[in-house]
Amino acid sequence: AHGVREALERTMLFYSFFKTLIGKEVVVELKNDLAIRGELHSVDQYLNVKLLNISVVDPERFPHMASVKHCFVRGSVIRYVQLPKADVDTELLQDAARREAQQQRAK
Amino acid sequence: RRAAMATAQLADYVDRIVQIITNDGRVIVGKLKGYDQTTNVILDESHERVFAADAGVEQVILGLYIVRGDNIAVLGEIDEETDSKLDLTTMQAEPLGPVVH
């Protein structure tokens, strides 16, 4: 099971997946409980993301970002990325992940 | 070239005023002067905005800082027009918590 995780990290699968969501609105929940909604502008190989026109999900509890419109979020600090269901083909993603994991194990 | 691709995202923010949220929950504002592929960052004329539930925001002058990449959670571009309209002395909130992996 550990090998599968590493295999998926070594491939660009989730990087490619997030690239298909560029332009869509997502909510990024961080490991410090801050949740930021914004338009996905870009993603890199570390799954760092850049969000445009952000709004904090609980602005009363988190007024700290009141003057920020666009931001960069380090991949290592992301807990969840909430996606619009309509924008994700879960079967395709599942198949791709299974294929990648199998290919990596076979190497 | 790969490193340049990875952090092309921070190139847009150079010489702009940015706000960093660190892994220990601090808010540091300064002018982004440089960065590298591990998102180590150089901030000039920086200050920390200290939040408290029972008091207004305190600003602590820091100066020229290097913030290590593995301690950075968020780097946001400050909209100076919006920021100038904020009255930080009346803003009260719990400080941000630490990042828990």
Backbone of each chain as ProteinMPNN parsed JSONL, in Angstrom:
{"seq_chain_A": "AHGVREALERTMLFYSFFKTLIGKEVVVELKNDLAIRGELHSVDQYLNVKLLNISVVDPERFPHMASVKHCFVRGSVIRYVQLPKADVDTELLQDAARREAQQQRAK", "coords_chain_A": {"N_chain_A": [[0.852, -1.208, 0.0], [1.999, 1.177, 0.704], [3.835, 1.481, -1.314], [2.189, 1.996, -3.479], [1.234, 4.536, -2.907], [3.568, 6.051, -3.109], [4.118, 5.585, -5.754], [2.033, 6.956, -7.034], [2.71, 9.504, -6.3], [5.069, 9.902, -7.631], [4.302, 9.913, -10.263], [2.685, 12.194, -12.573], [0.049, 12.396, -12.105], [-1.994, 13.605, -10.359], [-1.223, 16.212, -10.586], [-1.701, 16.641, -13.337], [-4.436, 16.18, -13.235], [-5.357, 18.337, -11.623], [-4.716, 20.403, -13.318], [-6.719, 20.221, -15.204], [-8.723, 21.439, -13.889], [-8.275, 24.115, -13.853], [-9.4, 27.421, -13.79], [-11.784, 26.791, -12.678], [-13.979, 27.079, -9.798], [-12.804, 26.46, -6.576], [-12.53, 25.109, -3.216], [-10.065, 25.406, -0.886], [-8.985, 23.647, 1.806], [-6.993, 24.155, 4.569], [-4.289, 22.838, 6.636], [-4.306, 24.263, 8.93], [-6.855, 24.756, 9.518], [-7.948, 26.905, 8.164], [-10.045, 27.86, 5.478], [-10.156, 28.445, 2.055], [-11.815, 29.95, -0.581], [-11.713, 30.109, -4.102], [-10.837, 30.962, -7.537], [-9.234, 28.517, -9.383], [-6.097, 29.188, -10.463], [-3.537, 28.275, -11.159], [-1.355, 25.398, -10.977], [1.365, 23.473, -9.638], [4.112, 21.067, -9.902], [4.476, 20.303, -7.267], [2.0, 20.405, -6.325], [1.416, 22.879, -5.294], [-0.79, 25.614, -5.223], [-2.322, 28.343, -6.989], [-4.651, 30.773, -6.26], [-7.337, 32.814, -7.424], [-9.128, 35.865, -6.742], [-10.043, 35.458, -4.06], [-12.058, 34.251, -1.294], [-12.451, 34.006, 2.133], [-13.685, 31.188, 3.891], [-14.851, 31.32, 6.477], [-15.156, 34.253, 7.374], [-15.504, 35.772, 9.662], [-14.266, 34.457, 11.745], [-11.788, 34.263, 10.639], [-10.417, 36.922, 9.856], [-8.001, 37.554, 8.903], [-7.07, 37.571, 6.301], [-8.131, 39.722, 5.004], [-7.3, 41.76, 3.208], [-6.369, 40.459, 0.996], [-6.464, 39.434, -2.352], [-5.578, 37.655, -4.275], [-3.831, 34.575, -4.033], [-1.082, 32.37, -3.152], [-0.853, 29.013, -2.363], [0.873, 26.741, -0.429], [1.551, 23.436, -1.36], [2.119, 21.478, 0.572], [0.664, 22.139, 2.777], [-1.949, 21.791, 2.401], [-5.021, 20.348, 3.285], [-7.553, 19.458, 2.284], [-9.023, 19.621, -1.03], [-11.837, 21.028, -2.154], [-14.07, 20.176, -4.659], [-16.131, 21.055, -7.498], [-18.719, 18.828, -8.16], [-19.694, 18.324, -10.713], [-17.562, 18.897, -12.333], [-15.783, 16.852, -12.235], [-14.768, 13.738, -13.435], [-15.221, 11.022, -11.891], [-14.966, 8.287, -12.318], [-13.18, 8.094, -14.444], [-10.925, 9.216, -13.274], [-10.442, 7.404, -11.223], [-9.866, 5.079, -12.703], [-7.568, 5.946, -14.043], [-5.818, 6.329, -11.894], [-5.625, 3.735, -10.922], [-4.431, 2.473, -13.117], [-1.957, 3.847, -13.309], [-0.795, 3.179, -10.861], [-0.512, 0.433, -11.145], [1.213, 0.32, -13.349], [3.487, 1.509, -12.286], [4.171, -0.244, -10.26], [4.845, -2.417, -11.754], [7.26, -1.736, -12.826]], "CA_chain_A": [[0.0, 0.0, 0.0], [2.936, 2.319, 0.767], [4.413, 1.585, -2.648], [1.191, 2.604, -4.363], [1.213, 5.973, -2.608], [4.786, 6.632, -3.684], [3.977, 5.504, -7.203], [1.15, 8.029, -7.47], [3.41, 10.775, -6.099], [6.11, 10.033, -8.644], [3.674, 10.259, -11.539], [2.145, 13.555, -12.584], [-1.386, 12.184, -12.263], [-2.827, 14.622, -9.717], [-0.832, 17.479, -11.204], [-2.485, 16.705, -14.566], [-5.844, 16.293, -12.852], [-5.651, 19.709, -11.191], [-4.636, 21.293, -14.484], [-8.023, 20.223, -15.882], [-9.662, 22.243, -13.107], [-7.899, 25.529, -13.908], [-10.539, 28.245, -14.189], [-12.969, 26.414, -11.886], [-13.951, 27.535, -8.415], [-12.546, 25.382, -5.622], [-12.279, 25.54, -1.849], [-8.896, 24.727, -0.363], [-8.959, 23.63, 3.271], [-5.603, 24.009, 4.995], [-4.048, 22.08, 7.864], [-4.52, 25.114, 10.108], [-8.318, 24.903, 9.526], [-8.392, 27.988, 7.291], [-10.553, 27.374, 4.191], [-10.137, 29.561, 1.117], [-12.504, 29.699, -1.85], [-11.186, 30.958, -5.168], [-10.724, 30.346, -8.854], [-7.921, 27.885, -9.537], [-5.354, 29.865, -11.53], [-2.458, 27.418, -11.619], [-0.876, 24.36, -10.078], [2.686, 23.021, -10.076], [4.418, 19.659, -9.634], [4.366, 20.032, -5.832], [0.591, 20.673, -6.021], [1.183, 24.235, -4.818], [-1.822, 26.191, -6.08], [-2.549, 29.776, -6.923], [-6.085, 31.034, -6.343], [-7.694, 34.201, -7.728], [-10.385, 36.411, -6.219], [-10.353, 34.557, -2.955], [-12.843, 34.659, -0.135], [-12.255, 33.049, 3.219], [-14.979, 30.55, 4.149], [-15.413, 31.829, 7.731], [-14.409, 35.512, 7.49], [-15.584, 36.346, 11.008], [-13.236, 33.77, 12.539], [-10.511, 34.459, 9.957], [-10.342, 38.192, 9.12], [-6.568, 37.781, 8.69], [-6.753, 37.715, 4.88], [-9.113, 40.688, 4.482], [-6.83, 42.574, 2.08], [-5.746, 39.612, -0.018], [-7.396, 39.054, -3.42], [-5.025, 36.483, -4.955], [-2.801, 34.014, -3.164], [-0.36, 31.135, -3.439], [-0.963, 28.109, -1.217], [1.879, 25.691, -0.525], [0.917, 22.132, -1.43], [2.345, 20.692, 1.79], [-0.179, 22.594, 3.87], [-3.344, 21.572, 2.019], [-5.668, 19.152, 3.814], [-8.526, 19.041, 1.268], [-9.458, 20.538, -2.076], [-13.243, 20.729, -2.457], [-14.274, 20.372, -6.087], [-17.505, 20.917, -7.969], [-18.934, 17.447, -8.595], [-19.921, 18.31, -12.155], [-16.308, 19.076, -13.058], [-14.886, 15.718, -12.042], [-15.204, 12.415, -13.88], [-14.585, 10.204, -10.863], [-14.615, 6.963, -12.863], [-11.965, 8.301, -15.243], [-9.836, 9.47, -12.332], [-10.195, 6.141, -10.531], [-9.192, 4.196, -13.658], [-6.228, 6.481, -14.293], [-5.017, 6.07, -10.697], [-5.375, 2.292, -10.877], [-3.469, 2.16, -14.179], [-0.665, 4.413, -12.916], [-0.256, 2.396, -9.746], [-0.118, -0.866, -11.695], [2.392, 0.519, -14.193], [4.64, 1.818, -11.437], [4.533, -1.461, -9.531], [5.404, -3.365, -12.713], [8.606, -1.286, -13.249]], "C_chain_A": [[0.882, 1.252, 0.0], [3.537, 2.566, -0.606], [3.486, 2.265, -3.626], [1.181, 4.113, -4.178], [2.406, 6.67, -3.255], [4.703, 6.663, -5.203], [3.133, 6.668, -7.723], [1.805, 9.395, -7.288], [4.424, 10.989, -7.21], [5.507, 10.376, -9.998], [3.13, 11.688, -11.44], [0.626, 13.524, -12.585], [-2.22, 13.301, -11.642], [-2.472, 16.013, -10.199], [-1.637, 17.668, -12.495], [-3.963, 16.892, -14.263], [-6.19, 17.721, -12.451], [-5.577, 20.684, -12.36], [-5.968, 21.335, -15.233], [-9.034, 21.096, -15.141], [-9.319, 23.731, -13.109], [-9.073, 26.327, -14.474], [-11.791, 27.935, -13.385], [-12.83, 26.958, -10.466], [-13.768, 26.339, -7.495], [-12.454, 25.972, -4.217], [-11.114, 24.722, -1.322], [-8.937, 24.802, 1.154], [-7.543, 23.312, 3.71], [-5.497, 23.257, 6.318], [-4.081, 22.946, 9.112], [-6.002, 25.488, 10.226], [-8.852, 26.07, 8.703], [-8.886, 27.376, 5.977], [-10.717, 28.572, 3.262], [-10.828, 29.162, -0.175], [-11.899, 30.608, -2.903], [-11.167, 30.216, -6.484], [-9.324, 29.766, -8.991], [-7.215, 28.502, -10.742], [-4.251, 28.958, -12.077], [-2.069, 26.416, -10.545], [0.512, 23.961, -10.572], [2.929, 21.583, -9.626], [4.337, 19.308, -8.152], [2.919, 20.17, -5.357], [0.429, 21.938, -5.182], [0.102, 24.776, -5.746], [-1.845, 27.702, -5.938], [-4.034, 29.995, -7.149], [-6.326, 32.514, -6.609], [-9.008, 34.575, -7.065], [-10.908, 35.579, -5.06], [-11.351, 35.158, -1.979], [-12.65, 33.567, 0.912], [-13.622, 32.48, 3.602], [-15.623, 31.049, 5.436], [-14.738, 33.162, 8.047], [-14.478, 36.157, 8.869], [-14.486, 35.769, 11.899], [-11.848, 34.068, 11.963], [-10.478, 35.765, 9.153], [-8.922, 38.483, 8.635], [-6.217, 38.045, 7.236], [-7.63, 38.777, 4.212], [-8.61, 41.484, 3.28], [-6.145, 41.77, 0.991], [-6.786, 39.201, -1.052], [-6.922, 37.784, -4.124], [-3.946, 35.895, -4.073], [-2.241, 32.7, -3.687], [-0.471, 30.273, -2.193], [0.016, 26.967, -1.414], [1.192, 24.32, -0.448], [0.977, 21.358, -0.125], [1.385, 21.034, 2.917], [-1.673, 22.377, 3.572], [-3.855, 20.271, 2.616], [-6.635, 18.613, 2.765], [-8.628, 20.091, 0.167], [-10.877, 20.134, -2.415], [-13.52, 21.133, -3.886], [-15.751, 20.317, -6.446], [-17.686, 19.548, -8.613], [-19.039, 17.346, -10.116], [-18.623, 18.375, -12.959], [-15.373, 17.89, -12.962], [-15.51, 14.429, -12.556], [-14.519, 11.417, -12.956], [-14.184, 8.836, -11.399], [-13.322, 7.037, -13.648], [-10.749, 8.432, -14.333], [-9.433, 8.176, -11.627], [-9.422, 5.176, -11.435], [-7.755, 4.638, -13.894], [-5.309, 6.168, -13.119], [-4.643, 4.598, -10.624], [-4.309, 1.916, -11.905], [-2.065, 2.633, -13.816], [0.001, 3.556, -11.849], [0.242, 1.047, -10.24], [1.146, -0.744, -12.526], [3.638, 0.726, -13.35], [5.125, 0.566, -10.702], [5.251, -2.426, -10.448], [6.824, -2.993, -13.091], [9.704, -1.986, -12.469]], "O_chain_A": [[0.549, 2.257, -0.628], [3.727, 3.712, -1.015], [3.925, 3.017, -4.496], [1.128, 4.873, -5.145], [2.273, 7.732, -3.863], [5.143, 7.611, -5.853], [3.475, 7.291, -8.728], [1.503, 10.335, -8.023], [4.62, 12.111, -7.677], [6.141, 11.063, -10.799], [3.12, 12.297, -10.37], [-0.022, 14.483, -13.005], [-3.064, 13.888, -12.319], [-3.325, 16.901, -10.221], [-2.196, 18.741, -12.72], [-4.657, 17.654, -14.935], [-7.206, 18.259, -12.89], [-6.299, 21.681, -12.386], [-6.315, 22.356, -15.828], [-10.075, 21.452, -15.692], [-9.989, 24.524, -12.447], [-9.659, 25.963, -15.493], [-12.75, 28.707, -13.396], [-11.731, 27.256, -9.997], [-14.473, 25.336, -7.608], [-12.318, 27.184, -4.051], [-11.164, 23.492, -1.31], [-8.926, 25.892, 1.727], [-6.958, 22.32, 3.276], [-6.487, 23.066, 7.024], [-3.908, 22.447, 10.224], [-6.358, 26.421, 10.946], [-10.065, 26.219, 8.552], [-8.241, 26.486, 5.422], [-11.329, 29.577, 3.622], [-10.473, 28.159, -0.793], [-11.603, 31.768, -2.619], [-11.44, 29.018, -6.552], [-8.337, 30.458, -8.74], [-7.661, 28.366, -11.881], [-4.048, 28.873, -13.288], [-2.407, 26.567, -9.371], [0.816, 24.085, -11.758], [2.049, 20.956, -9.037], [4.15, 18.141, -7.806], [2.632, 20.069, -4.164], [-0.549, 22.081, -4.449], [0.077, 24.435, -6.929], [-1.447, 28.261, -4.916], [-4.611, 29.475, -8.104], [-5.61, 33.369, -6.087], [-9.881, 33.734, -6.852], [-12.031, 35.075, -5.07], [-11.478, 36.375, -1.847], [-12.682, 32.373, 0.61], [-14.609, 33.215, 3.635], [-16.845, 31.19, 5.482], [-13.844, 33.213, 8.892], [-13.633, 36.982, 9.219], [-13.865, 36.477, 12.691], [-10.86, 34.121, 12.695], [-10.508, 35.736, 7.923], [-8.666, 39.525, 8.032], [-5.193, 38.665, 6.948], [-7.845, 38.738, 3.0], [-9.405, 41.85, 2.415], [-5.425, 42.324, 0.16], [-7.85, 38.688, -0.705], [-7.729, 36.944, -4.522], [-3.211, 36.64, -3.423], [-2.833, 32.025, -4.53], [-0.214, 30.745, -1.086], [-0.004, 26.298, -2.448], [0.356, 24.084, 0.425], [0.026, 20.671, 0.248], [1.299, 20.304, 3.905], [-2.538, 22.728, 4.375], [-3.223, 19.223, 2.482], [-6.553, 17.442, 2.392], [-8.363, 21.274, 0.382], [-11.111, 19.03, -2.906], [-13.253, 22.264, -4.293], [-16.532, 19.626, -5.792], [-16.918, 19.153, -9.49], [-18.535, 16.401, -10.724], [-18.581, 17.964, -14.118], [-14.286, 17.908, -13.54], [-16.623, 14.066, -12.175], [-13.383, 11.012, -13.199], [-13.167, 8.283, -10.98], [-12.467, 6.158, -13.539], [-9.696, 7.845, -14.581], [-8.249, 7.887, -11.457], [-8.458, 4.541, -11.006], [-6.84, 3.815, -13.94], [-4.155, 5.787, -13.315], [-3.506, 4.247, -10.31], [-3.399, 1.14, -11.611], [-1.095, 1.898, -13.997], [1.191, 3.25, -11.921], [1.292, 0.57, -9.808], [2.044, -1.581, -12.435], [4.706, 0.193, -13.653], [6.326, 0.347, -10.544], [6.141, -3.161, -10.022], [7.547, -3.832, -13.628], [10.885, -1.726, -12.698]]}, "seq_chain_B": "RRAAMATAQLADYVDRIVQIITNDGRVIVGKLKGYDQTTNVILDESHERVFAADAGVEQVILGLYIVRGDNIAVLGEIDEETDSKLDLTTMQAEPLGPVVH", "coords_chain_B": {"N_chain_B": [[15.457, 24.357, -15.364], [13.131, 23.039, -14.747], [12.766, 23.722, -12.11], [12.288, 26.41, -12.386], [9.855, 26.325, -13.688], [8.259, 25.261, -11.696], [8.042, 27.255, -9.703], [7.068, 29.423, -11.086], [4.851, 30.588, -10.367], [5.294, 32.355, -8.25], [6.641, 34.435, -9.338], [5.065, 36.478, -10.303], [4.55, 37.967, -8.052], [6.772, 39.348, -7.238], [8.399, 42.225, -5.929], [6.022, 43.223, -5.072], [3.718, 44.042, -2.397], [3.255, 41.609, -0.018], [1.504, 39.101, 1.915], [2.347, 36.787, 4.312], [1.376, 33.696, 5.603], [2.472, 31.867, 8.215], [3.604, 28.538, 9.217], [3.368, 28.379, 11.948], [1.314, 30.039, 12.462], [1.647, 32.778, 12.24], [1.276, 36.124, 10.915], [2.811, 37.775, 8.426], [3.8, 40.7, 6.837], [5.178, 42.121, 3.922], [7.542, 43.355, 1.401], [7.974, 41.387, -1.381], [11.021, 40.21, -2.338], [12.529, 38.165, -3.339], [12.713, 34.613, -4.168], [12.866, 30.977, -4.042], [13.037, 27.607, -5.443], [12.169, 26.029, -3.338], [10.383, 27.579, -2.135], [11.546, 29.315, -0.23], [11.748, 32.612, 0.981], [12.351, 36.069, 0.418], [11.712, 38.898, 2.264], [11.238, 42.324, 2.264], [11.303, 45.263, 4.341], [9.533, 44.344, 6.342], [6.738, 43.512, 8.506], [5.131, 42.15, 11.399], [1.765, 41.191, 11.841], [0.028, 41.078, 14.665], [-2.52, 39.254, 15.992], [-5.286, 39.391, 18.309], [-7.843, 38.184, 20.487], [-8.941, 39.935, 22.238], [-8.018, 42.446, 21.768], [-6.905, 45.114, 19.549], [-5.207, 44.781, 16.321], [-1.737, 44.36, 16.508], [1.184, 45.849, 15.207], [4.367, 44.758, 14.462], [7.541, 45.8, 13.808], [9.854, 44.297, 11.573], [11.778, 44.274, 9.5], [14.315, 43.372, 7.136], [13.769, 40.182, 6.011], [14.366, 36.641, 5.819], [12.295, 34.052, 5.035], [11.89, 30.71, 5.698], [11.05, 28.23, 3.331], [9.727, 25.82, 4.079], [8.284, 26.605, 6.217], [6.231, 28.129, 5.342], [2.815, 28.685, 4.747], [0.763, 30.082, 3.325], [0.947, 32.508, 0.743], [0.018, 35.63, 0.077], [-1.149, 38.166, -2.187], [-1.201, 41.476, -1.278], [-3.876, 43.679, -1.536], [-3.432, 46.896, -1.978], [-5.175, 49.054, -1.933], [-7.511, 48.08, -0.673], [-6.331, 47.35, 1.723], [-5.495, 49.765, 2.83], [-7.862, 50.827, 3.624], [-8.599, 49.367, 5.776], [-9.171, 49.254, 9.292], [-6.976, 48.399, 11.398], [-6.634, 48.653, 14.107], [-9.025, 48.225, 15.314], [-9.642, 45.674, 14.712], [-10.377, 42.505, 15.829], [-9.451, 39.243, 16.584], [-9.033, 35.71, 17.114], [-5.698, 34.512, 17.24], [-4.205, 32.874, 14.388], [-4.153, 29.312, 14.25], [-1.575, 26.735, 14.596], [-0.158, 24.934, 11.795], [-1.113, 21.635, 11.391], [0.201, 18.619, 10.641]], "CA_chain_B": [[14.232, 24.791, -16.039], [11.99, 22.468, -14.04], [12.575, 24.518, -10.9], [11.682, 27.671, -12.801], [8.449, 26.029, -13.982], [7.54, 24.988, -10.458], [7.697, 28.444, -8.929], [6.688, 30.538, -11.937], [3.702, 31.171, -9.696], [5.68, 33.441, -7.357], [7.279, 35.497, -10.122], [4.104, 37.585, -10.424], [4.434, 38.737, -6.811], [8.029, 40.034, -6.881], [8.317, 43.677, -5.758], [4.705, 43.61, -4.56], [3.53, 43.812, -0.966], [2.586, 40.323, 0.164], [1.241, 38.664, 3.275], [2.677, 35.374, 4.478], [0.89, 33.007, 6.794], [3.479, 30.848, 8.502], [3.086, 27.295, 9.779], [3.033, 28.546, 13.364], [0.138, 30.899, 12.58], [1.96, 34.208, 12.222], [0.948, 36.867, 9.699], [3.926, 38.694, 8.177], [3.57, 41.497, 5.626], [6.407, 42.772, 3.457], [7.696, 43.394, -0.048], [8.658, 40.182, -1.837], [12.183, 40.566, -3.141], [13.068, 36.998, -4.007], [12.214, 33.312, -3.749], [13.512, 29.904, -4.791], [12.139, 26.48, -5.755], [11.569, 25.451, -2.13], [9.613, 28.727, -1.639], [12.205, 30.236, 0.695], [11.284, 33.906, 0.496], [12.979, 37.263, 0.999], [10.741, 39.972, 2.458], [11.858, 43.575, 2.691], [10.429, 46.196, 5.09], [8.423, 43.499, 6.795], [6.219, 43.645, 9.861], [4.187, 41.101, 11.757], [0.468, 41.643, 12.346], [-0.299, 40.191, 15.778], [-3.954, 39.276, 16.271], [-5.706, 38.965, 19.649], [-9.305, 38.181, 20.588], [-9.397, 40.984, 23.152], [-7.322, 43.707, 21.487], [-6.693, 45.363, 18.13], [-4.02, 44.179, 15.719], [-0.484, 45.042, 16.817], [2.15, 45.675, 14.124], [5.727, 44.695, 14.99], [8.473, 45.981, 12.69], [10.843, 43.229, 11.512], [12.89, 44.639, 8.618], [14.612, 42.465, 6.019], [13.618, 38.833, 6.521], [14.271, 35.449, 4.982], [11.392, 33.081, 5.638], [12.173, 29.418, 5.105], [9.917, 27.712, 2.578], [8.921, 24.783, 4.73], [7.485, 27.23, 7.258], [5.229, 28.988, 4.707], [1.556, 28.039, 4.388], [0.093, 30.874, 2.3], [1.564, 33.783, 0.376], [-1.053, 36.346, -0.609], [-0.849, 39.511, -2.659], [-2.022, 42.458, -0.576], [-4.472, 44.719, -2.362], [-3.094, 48.049, -1.142], [-6.347, 49.922, -1.767], [-8.336, 47.466, 0.369], [-5.584, 47.333, 2.977], [-5.435, 51.116, 3.396], [-9.17, 51.154, 4.194], [-8.8, 48.578, 6.986], [-8.724, 49.827, 10.553], [-6.456, 47.243, 12.122], [-6.675, 48.866, 15.56], [-10.303, 47.737, 15.84], [-9.85, 44.296, 14.273], [-10.063, 41.548, 16.876], [-9.678, 37.845, 16.204], [-8.071, 34.761, 17.673], [-4.569, 34.271, 16.34], [-4.314, 31.63, 13.628], [-3.516, 28.174, 14.888], [-0.461, 26.163, 13.839], [-0.45, 23.893, 10.816], [-0.929, 20.307, 11.979], [0.294, 17.667, 9.522]], "C_chain_B": [[13.004, 24.288, -15.287], [11.677, 23.281, -12.782], [11.886, 25.821, -11.259], [10.201, 27.468, -13.09], [7.661, 25.965, -12.687], [7.142, 26.274, -9.738], [7.462, 29.657, -9.825], [5.56, 31.287, -11.247], [4.085, 32.342, -8.807], [6.301, 34.615, -8.101], [6.373, 36.726, -10.206], [4.098, 38.493, -9.217], [5.685, 39.535, -6.467], [7.845, 41.544, -6.93], [6.916, 44.157, -5.376], [4.678, 43.388, -3.041], [2.729, 42.528, -0.816], [2.388, 40.035, 1.645], [1.531, 37.174, 3.338], [1.981, 34.861, 5.711], [1.857, 31.864, 7.032], [2.836, 29.626, 9.141], [2.758, 27.412, 11.26], [1.954, 29.618, 13.558], [0.424, 32.395, 12.609], [1.562, 34.831, 10.897], [2.048, 37.907, 9.504], [3.718, 39.377, 6.833], [4.88, 42.146, 5.207], [6.478, 42.769, 1.953], [8.511, 42.174, -0.468], [9.818, 40.564, -2.746], [12.758, 39.366, -3.889], [12.492, 35.717, -3.432], [13.041, 32.252, -4.468], [12.564, 28.72, -4.911], [11.575, 25.802, -4.517], [10.695, 26.484, -1.425], [10.201, 29.393, -0.406], [11.945, 31.617, 0.114], [12.061, 35.031, 1.168], [11.94, 38.37, 1.051], [11.451, 41.211, 2.944], [10.822, 44.437, 3.411], [9.244, 45.458, 5.687], [7.979, 43.85, 8.214], [5.251, 42.499, 10.115], [2.903, 41.739, 12.239], [0.028, 40.64, 13.395], [-1.768, 40.343, 16.126], [-4.227, 38.803, 17.692], [-7.221, 39.087, 19.726], [-9.818, 39.384, 21.367], [-8.712, 42.32, 22.907], [-7.169, 43.868, 19.986], [-5.389, 44.747, 17.649], [-2.788, 45.023, 16.041], [0.488, 44.801, 15.666], [3.565, 45.781, 14.677], [6.707, 44.767, 13.827], [9.554, 44.902, 12.739], [12.039, 43.601, 10.638], [13.063, 43.644, 7.491], [14.642, 41.036, 6.546], [13.794, 37.791, 5.438], [13.342, 34.493, 5.715], [11.605, 31.751, 4.927], [10.906, 28.809, 4.493], [9.078, 26.699, 3.314], [8.107, 25.314, 5.896], [6.366, 28.103, 6.679], [3.984, 28.19, 4.334], [0.901, 28.761, 3.207], [0.903, 32.119, 2.008], [0.516, 34.521, -0.45], [-0.619, 37.728, -1.049], [-1.79, 40.479, -1.956], [-2.563, 43.461, -1.592], [-4.364, 46.013, -1.568], [-4.277, 48.982, -0.932], [-7.235, 49.397, -0.641], [-7.648, 47.573, 1.724], [-5.581, 48.701, 3.637], [-6.765, 51.493, 4.043], [-9.434, 50.374, 5.478], [-8.375, 49.362, 8.216], [-8.284, 48.675, 11.435], [-6.587, 47.41, 13.634], [-7.986, 48.379, 16.167], [-10.573, 46.29, 15.44], [-9.42, 43.335, 15.37], [-10.385, 40.148, 16.387], [-8.674, 36.975, 16.913], [-6.89, 34.65, 16.712], [-4.776, 32.959, 15.585], [-3.598, 30.514, 14.37], [-2.368, 27.665, 14.047], [-0.968, 25.154, 12.82], [-0.163, 22.553, 11.471], [-0.931, 19.289, 10.847], [-0.367, 16.329, 9.829]], "O_chain_B": [[11.987, 24.974, -15.188], [10.519, 23.504, -12.43], [11.007, 26.288, -10.534], [9.381, 28.331, -12.776], [6.567, 26.518, -12.57], [6.03, 26.375, -9.22], [7.634, 30.793, -9.385], [5.337, 32.47, -11.504], [3.274, 33.25, -8.621], [6.465, 35.69, -7.525], [6.844, 37.863, -10.185], [3.697, 39.653, -9.312], [5.676, 40.316, -5.516], [7.221, 42.078, -7.847], [6.654, 45.36, -5.359], [5.495, 42.653, -2.485], [1.661, 42.376, -1.408], [3.021, 40.645, 2.507], [1.03, 36.396, 2.527], [1.99, 35.516, 6.754], [2.045, 31.002, 6.173], [1.677, 29.664, 9.554], [1.957, 26.634, 11.78], [1.708, 30.055, 14.682], [-0.447, 33.191, 12.96], [1.514, 34.149, 9.873], [2.2, 38.814, 10.321], [3.489, 38.719, 5.818], [5.613, 42.666, 6.049], [5.585, 42.245, 1.287], [9.613, 41.957, 0.035], [9.618, 41.171, -3.798], [13.391, 39.519, -4.933], [11.873, 35.714, -2.368], [13.813, 32.56, -5.376], [11.402, 28.821, -4.519], [10.595, 25.064, -4.622], [10.31, 26.299, -0.271], [9.464, 29.975, 0.39], [11.923, 31.785, -1.106], [12.389, 34.947, 2.352], [11.359, 38.742, 0.032], [12.187, 41.162, 3.929], [9.626, 44.355, 3.133], [8.098, 45.888, 5.556], [8.741, 44.405, 9.006], [4.639, 41.955, 9.196], [2.941, 42.727, 12.971], [-0.306, 39.498, 13.077], [-2.214, 41.424, 16.508], [-3.522, 37.947, 18.225], [-7.815, 39.974, 19.113], [-10.961, 39.809, 21.198], [-8.807, 43.228, 23.733], [-7.283, 42.901, 19.233], [-4.578, 44.261, 18.437], [-2.795, 46.242, 15.87], [0.609, 43.672, 15.191], [3.92, 46.787, 15.293], [6.707, 43.895, 12.958], [10.107, 44.618, 13.802], [13.18, 43.29, 10.98], [12.084, 43.129, 6.95], [15.443, 40.71, 7.423], [13.425, 38.011, 4.285], [13.574, 34.161, 6.877], [11.512, 31.673, 3.702], [9.827, 28.876, 5.081], [7.852, 26.704, 3.198], [7.329, 24.576, 6.501], [5.632, 28.746, 7.43], [4.078, 27.148, 3.685], [0.531, 28.135, 2.214], [1.48, 32.72, 2.915], [0.167, 34.087, -1.547], [0.177, 38.385, -0.378], [-3.011, 40.336, -2.021], [-1.817, 44.017, -2.398], [-5.101, 46.218, -0.604], [-4.386, 49.629, 0.11], [-7.661, 50.154, 0.232], [-8.286, 47.85, 2.74], [-5.656, 48.8, 4.862], [-6.81, 52.37, 4.907], [-10.385, 50.678, 6.198], [-7.355, 50.051, 8.201], [-9.091, 48.054, 12.127], [-6.645, 46.42, 14.364], [-8.069, 48.146, 17.372], [-11.616, 45.737, 15.788], [-8.265, 43.334, 15.795], [-11.462, 39.899, 15.844], [-7.59, 37.431, 17.276], [-7.076, 34.692, 15.496], [-5.439, 32.047, 16.079], [-2.579, 30.732, 15.026], [-2.19, 28.101, 12.91], [-2.056, 24.596, 12.96], [0.909, 22.355, 12.043], [-1.943, 19.112, 10.17], [-0.368, 15.433, 8.985]]}, "name": "protein", "num_of_chains": 2, "seq": "AHGVREALERTMLFYSFFKTLIGKEVVVELKNDLAIRGELHSVDQYLNVKLLNISVVDPERFPHMASVKHCFVRGSVIRYVQLPKADVDTELLQDAARREAQQQRAKRRAAMATAQLADYVDRIVQIITNDGRVIVGKLKGYDQTTNVILDESHERVFAADAGVEQVILGLYIVRGDNIAVLGEIDEETDSKLDLTTMQAEPLGPVVH"}
